[in-house]
Amino acid sequence: MIDSKMKVAELRKLAEEKAIEGWQDMGKKELMAALQEASKELEPTPEPEGKVPGELAEPAKEKPEPTPLPVGISEGQAIYDGKAAKMKEHLAAQPKVRILIPLETGEKKGATVSVILNGYRQNIMKGVYVEVPEQIADVIMDSQKQSNILVEHPLRVDESNQELIK
């Protein structure tokens, strides 16, 4: 317990043990107030009437079975929470679109492309038809359009116009 006769050094040691922020800069009165506040937070709250001590208010929710992903798609991480979990649910509810991402020169069969939306990552296999959520298909199509624009850009330097630069 906290005693008004305790020295500042003893109070600081207690504050450090209880991980009170800014304890190094506090005076004796501030340390005592912070320690009393911290000890109040640690006191057990009384159980409501009619409830057995230690009993949970609601039974623990079981995690829902994960929906299987279509062939050719894998997830990036095993655990999703927050925005990534909401995005996974959102994508699962979307209509599916069948797409083909072509293999690039020199790529081996089984290569994938990753699409990350709000922290949720899907790896989509290249060289095979895959059914993906509409939003993922839109991201892939936009990426392919931008790549084509860069390849066809008139100021692009390649072997055919290398002599013009010299």
C-alpha positions in Angstrom: 0.0 0.0 0.0 0.9 3.6 -0.5 1.9 5.5 2.6 2.4 9.3 2.9 5.6 8.7 4.7 7.2 6.9 1.8 10.2 8.5 0.1 10.1 9.8 -3.5 12.5 7.1 -4.6 10.3 4.4 -3.2 7.3 5.9 -4.9 9.2 6.2 -8.2 10.2 2.5 -8.0 6.5 1.5 -7.5 5.5 3.7 -10.4 8.1 2.1 -12.6 6.9 -1.4 -11.7 3.3 -0.4 -12.5 4.3 1.2 -15.8 2.9 4.6 -15.0 3.8 7.0 -17.9 6.0 10.0 -17.0 6.9 8.8 -13.5 10.4 10.1 -13.9 9.2 13.7 -14.0 6.6 13.5 -11.2 6.9 14.9 -7.7 5.8 13.2 -4.5 2.2 14.3 -4.6 1.8 13.4 -8.3 3.4 10.0 -7.8 1.0 9.3 -4.9 -2.0 10.3 -6.9 -0.9 8.2 -10.0 -0.2 5.2 -7.8 -3.6 5.4 -6.0 -5.3 5.7 -9.4 -3.4 2.7 -10.7 -4.3 0.6 -7.7 -8.0 1.5 -8.2 -7.9 0.2 -11.7 -6.5 -3.1 -10.4 -9.2 -3.7 -7.8 -11.7 -6.3 -8.9 -15.1 -5.0 -9.8 -18.0 -6.5 -7.8 -20.0 -9.2 -9.6 -23.5 -8.4 -10.6 -26.3 -10.0 -8.5 -27.3 -13.5 -9.7 -24.0 -14.1 -11.4 -21.5 -16.7 -10.3 -18.0 -15.2 -9.8 -15.8 -16.0 -12.7 -18.6 -16.8 -15.1 -18.6 -15.1 -18.4 -21.4 -12.7 -19.2 -21.9 -14.3 -22.6 -20.6 -17.6 -23.9 -17.5 -17.2 -26.0 -18.2 -16.9 -29.7 -16.8 -19.6 -31.8 -14.8 -18.6 -34.9 -16.7 -19.2 -38.0 -15.4 -21.8 -40.4 -13.4 -20.1 -43.1 -14.9 -20.2 -46.6 -12.7 -22.2 -49.0 -11.0 -20.1 -51.6 -11.4 -21.0 -55.3 -8.7 -23.0 -57.1 -5.7 -20.8 -58.0 -6.1 -18.4 -55.1 -4.4 -18.4 -51.8 -4.3 -16.0 -48.9 -1.2 -14.1 -47.8 -1.5 -14.4 -44.0 -3.2 -16.9 -41.8 -4.7 -14.5 -39.2 -6.8 -11.5 -40.2 -8.4 -8.9 -38.0 -9.7 -5.4 -38.3 -9.8 -3.9 -41.7 -8.4 -7.0 -43.3 -11.1 -9.3 -41.9 -13.8 -6.9 -43.0 -12.3 -6.8 -46.5 -12.2 -10.6 -46.7 -15.9 -10.7 -45.8 -16.6 -7.9 -48.3 -14.8 -9.7 -51.1 -16.4 -13.1 -50.3 -19.9 -11.5 -50.8 -19.0 -10.0 -54.2 -19.9 -11.7 -57.5 -17.0 -13.7 -59.0 -15.4 -12.9 -62.3 -13.3 -15.4 -64.3 -9.9 -14.0 -65.4 -6.6 -15.1 -66.8 -3.4 -13.4 -65.9 -0.8 -14.4 -68.6 2.6 -15.7 -67.7 5.4 -13.3 -68.6 8.4 -14.4 -70.6 10.6 -16.7 -68.6 8.0 -17.2 -65.7 7.4 -20.8 -64.6 4.0 -22.3 -64.3 2.6 -21.7 -60.8 3.8 -18.1 -60.6 1.4 -15.8 -58.8 0.5 -12.1 -58.5 -0.5 -10.6 -55.2 -3.3 -8.2 -54.7 -3.6 -6.4 -51.4 -6.7 -4.5 -50.4 -6.9 -3.0 -46.8 -4.3 -5.4 -45.6 -6.0 -8.5 -47.0 -3.8 -10.3 -49.5 -4.8 -12.8 -52.2 -2.2 -14.5 -54.4 -3.7 -15.3 -57.8 -2.1 -17.9 -60.0 -0.9 -16.9 -63.4 -1.5 -18.9 -66.6 -4.8 -20.4 -65.5 -8.4 -19.2 -65.5 -9.3 -18.2 -61.9 -12.6 -16.9 -60.5 -11.9 -13.8 -58.3 -14.2 -11.2 -56.7 -15.1 -8.3 -58.9 -13.0 -5.8 -57.0 -9.8 -7.9 -57.3 -10.5 -8.3 -61.1 -10.8 -4.5 -61.4 -7.5 -4.0 -59.7 -5.8 -6.5 -61.9 -7.3 -5.1 -65.1 -6.3 -1.5 -64.2 -2.8 -2.7 -63.5 -2.6 -4.5 -66.9 -4.0 -1.4 -68.7 -1.4 0.8 -67.1 1.4 -1.6 -68.0 0.1 -1.6 -71.7 0.1 2.2 -71.7 3.7 2.3 -70.5 4.8 -0.3 -73.1 3.1 1.7 -75.9 4.2 5.2 -74.7 5.9 7.1 -77.6 8.7 8.4 -75.3 9.6 4.9 -74.1 13.2 4.0 -74.7 13.9 0.6 -76.2 16.0 -1.0 -78.9 13.9 0.4 -81.8 14.5 4.1 -80.9 17.9 3.8 -79.2 19.6 5.6 -82.1 17.4 8.7 -81.7 18.8 9.4 -78.2 22.5 9.4 -79.3 
